[in-house]
């Protein structure tokens, strides 16, 4: 979404004449700046707030679809950490959770998440096997980023195996909320969000 709109673009979005937009700007109802050429540039976020406040319909381009994040970890505290961290951001997201790799693989097929946060040491199918199976099916991972979040930083074998399955990011437990959020934002941004 563009940061600024022309007065004409804002008028078309609102379904009003361009002079109406200019009047709303003069009254301070919509925030705008003057371009070097002396024309108004409407702040898109201000226009969205104005539309919401006045119960006017939002164009589909302004409606943010929530990011789908899937956490696969046998520790439910990790999903609560991710949920709590995401509440600190303005990023709209839906967080799903699975406690084991087998259920996680099924959920990935159903959900097609934008971001997968994956533990390595889990019962039944571990995170390494989940990643190996995902890499064998490129359609599933084409638009999905993978973050490994593991407590196995002391195991050289596990670290070597993690590198072999090529996740997009690796964080070690315990992880700070700041590091977690920075990594999530970076991965979602890399996905075009």
Residue, then its C-alpha position, 0 to 999 in steps of 0.5 A: x500500500x502506498x504511503x501517500x495518495x493524490x487528492x484525486x485518488x482519495x476522492x475516488x476511494x471515498x466516492x466524493x469530489x476532489x474539493x470535498x477531500x480538500x475541505x476535509x484536509x483543511x478542517x484537519x479531518x484527514x492528514x496531508x502534506x504539500x508536495x514540492x509542486x504545491x499539491x496535497x498528498x494524503x497520508x494513506x493511514x489517515x484516510x483509512x482512519x477517516x473511513x473507519x471513523x465515518x463508517x465508510x467502506x474500505x477498498x479491498x486494497x486497504x484491508x490487511x489480511x492477517x499473517x498466518x503463523x504456525x507454531x509447532x512445538x511440544x512446549x505450549x509456553x512457546x506459543x504463548x510467547x509468540x502470541x504475547x510478542x505479536x500483541x506488541x505489534x500492529x501486524x495482524x496475524x492468526x497464530x495456530x499451534x501443533x504439539x508434534x511434527x506429525x500434526x504440524x505437517x497436516x496443519x501446514x497442508x491445511x493452513x499454508x502458513x506465511x511463517x512456520x516457527x518450528x522446534x527441533x526436539x519433539x516426540x514422534x516426528x522431530x523438527x528436522x524430519x518436518x523440514x526434510x519433508x517440507x523441502x521435498x514438497x516445494x509447493x508447500x514451502x514456496x511462500x512460507x518462511x521457516x524459523x527454527x526455535x530450539x533449545x538444542x544449542x549445545x548439540x553440534x550434531x543437531x546444529x549441523x543437521x539444522x544447517x542441512x535443512x536450511x531454515x530461514x532463521x534459527x533462534x535459541x531458547x530462551x529467546x528474548x521477545x525483541x529478538x523474536x519480533x525482529x526475526x518474525x518481522x524480517x521473515x514476513x517482510x522477506x515474504x512480501x508482507 
